Amino acid sequence: MTNAATDIDRDLGDPRDPANPYGFTAMAARDAAAAFPRALAERVGPRLRAAFVPAADGGDLVSMDRTLMQVRAVARRDAAVMPATMFSITAVACILAAGSAEQRERAVRLLREGGAVGFALSEEAHGSDLLANACAATAEDAPGEGPGYVLDGEKWLVGLGERCEALLVVARTGTRGPGAFSALLLEGAEVDKARTGRRQAPTGMRGIDFSGFAFDGLRVRADALVGREGQGLETAMKAMQVVRAMSTGANLACTDTALRLAWDFASGHEVAGTPAARLPNARREWATAAALHLAGDVVALTGARGLHALPAEQSLWSSVAKKVLTDTSEEIFARCADVLGTRSVMAEGPYAAFDTVRRDNAMVRYIDTGPVANSRLIIAQLPRLVLAARQAPGAPAGGEAIRPESPLADVFTLDRPLPELDPARLKLSGRGPDPVFDALPAVAREIRAALPGIPETTAAQAKRLSALTRRLERAVSGLLRDLTRRQEDRSPEDPMRVYGLADRLCLLHAAASCLHLWWCNRDRSLYGLRPGSTAWLPPVLAVLLSRAFGRTDALEAADTEQLLEVAEPLYETDRMFSCTAPRLATTTDA
């Protein structure tokens, strides 16, 4: 995982070099010109286009967390490279999950040749209300042509719509409900006939084309059907679990760049003879931003690993990851902007890339699954968590925190091999308790027992971590009680309260994941620290717990300095802000 990210990053050279065509200056220039990142996409495309495709289907996938780290290394130089090389992920994931052997082979061959498969789901008139979509595919047995479908209607915001050679269209084949939609794979001339030439211009990732398609009696063959008739929306919803997990790479790439640019400035700028990096407010803002980034790093990496080991849980986990990463990344940019001051809004100069990555990051919030639709997916999971809480109330009295042979251990133990990804194993909803919350009481108990014997852990650190762990346990128990009361309350439901509970769930899920990650990797270095070090954990838990209850507090002074002792060395030694801390390109790399 680490070597792959290091290799691809060093191959692209130091991004701070103004002359580097794959650097920050070049990114800002492309953004100003709304130019497609052609050279960067051509350089990294062979390593990214099939990086999510299992080897059994002819792809390059080793594990999704490895792919995620490669994406982060590339996209920190320009987030637009992700859609430029990987916008086929949604359509191809659908084809891999439900398509025929011939469809899978053709799709992967197209990726290998540098082509793209567009994904046509959204309609301008209906937005996230997918069940209202009107684009229809009518079955027709034409004389002399045999069975097929006739497409009528429009789709919009198709990524790489002007460039794609194939197009997966989710169209209505029935009258009502989720089973009224099917997926059709259009290729070649079928795609060309439907292009409208109308391009929507986004404010971020400005060189990427988002285009429309119009179907006016377009006939396609019966074998264009992907999976079974009526299965299209279900297949798309499963595929987007993979997409949400991978989209976190764009958020983390953007915030990695924001953190570096902000600390570049703070380290080189003086205020009344004092480096800005030594001023209390700049230190607190940057440390708080870095703590939020580290939290997102854990959520993203473990979510990517969960696609392999616990695919049935990704209906919740992928939405949690999307919510946590998009929300925390916006706060990271706000705090880094306050460190940069007016330089954060300058269109020219050494920090011009900051505004570019900020707008690129904002795009990720709305691509594939917007915030309202994502929250609805989380809310749909609440009843099963309530049922699980009723059946198994309270913390378990004994047993291991996370059994070594369990899939949860595979997720959180970073050097564990993972089973091969199988998109067909993804589910629309999990069953039973959520494994992350279910393991929390036992993990918390064992952590408290183990802390006194952990090297490098002072009494003060042990006390702080123990208190935060207890606070997290109480918060999760309180969340489950609130969910149960809501389920049992027959009075009219307050929709905003339900959304608030879903938001709290996401942040507590992230905090529990951080605890599990540390517990399962006590024998290895995390964030460049000595094995077993807890230095990163209390500040990260603190920012997550405060936000779970509606506060956006900056870190306290002690947590600020503790987090800086973790993040500053990563910055100074050119390592990614990640628990795996891969080395990045430096000025000495050729």
Secondary structure as GFF3:
##gff-version 3
##sequence-region A 1 590
A	DSSP	alpha_helix	2	12	.	.	.	ID=ss1
A	DSSP	alpha_helix	24	33	.	.	.	ID=ss2
A	DSSP	alpha_helix	38	48	.	.	.	ID=ss3
A	DSSP	three_ten_helix	55	57	.	.	.	ID=ss4
A	DSSP	alpha_helix	64	75	.	.	.	ID=ss5
A	DSSP	alpha_helix	81	86	.	.	.	ID=ss6
A	DSSP	alpha_helix	89	98	.	.	.	ID=ss7
A	DSSP	alpha_helix	101	112	.	.	.	ID=ss8
A	DSSP	beta_strand	117	120	.	.	.	ID=ss9
A	DSSP	three_ten_helix	130	132	.	.	.	ID=ss10
A	DSSP	beta_strand	136	142	.	.	.	ID=ss11
A	DSSP	beta_strand	146	159	.	.	.	ID=ss12
A	DSSP	beta_strand	166	172	.	.	.	ID=ss13
A	DSSP	three_ten_helix	178	180	.	.	.	ID=ss14
A	DSSP	beta_strand	181	187	.	.	.	ID=ss15
A	DSSP	alpha_helix	189	194	.	.	.	ID=ss16
A	DSSP	beta_strand	195	200	.	.	.	ID=ss17
A	DSSP	beta_strand	210	221	.	.	.	ID=ss18
A	DSSP	three_ten_helix	222	224	.	.	.	ID=ss19
A	DSSP	beta_strand	225	226	.	.	.	ID=ss20
A	DSSP	alpha_helix	232	268	.	.	.	ID=ss21
A	DSSP	beta_strand	270	271	.	.	.	ID=ss22
A	DSSP	beta_strand	274	275	.	.	.	ID=ss23
A	DSSP	three_ten_helix	276	278	.	.	.	ID=ss24
A	DSSP	alpha_helix	280	309	.	.	.	ID=ss25
A	DSSP	three_ten_helix	311	313	.	.	.	ID=ss26
A	DSSP	alpha_helix	314	340	.	.	.	ID=ss27
A	DSSP	three_ten_helix	341	345	.	.	.	ID=ss28
A	DSSP	alpha_helix	352	364	.	.	.	ID=ss29
A	DSSP	alpha_helix	371	379	.	.	.	ID=ss30
A	DSSP	alpha_helix	382	391	.	.	.	ID=ss31
A	DSSP	alpha_helix	407	412	.	.	.	ID=ss32
A	DSSP	three_ten_helix	423	425	.	.	.	ID=ss33
A	DSSP	alpha_helix	435	450	.	.	.	ID=ss34
A	DSSP	three_ten_helix	451	453	.	.	.	ID=ss35
A	DSSP	alpha_helix	459	488	.	.	.	ID=ss36
A	DSSP	alpha_helix	495	520	.	.	.	ID=ss37
A	DSSP	alpha_helix	537	548	.	.	.	ID=ss38
A	DSSP	alpha_helix	557	572	.	.	.	ID=ss39
###
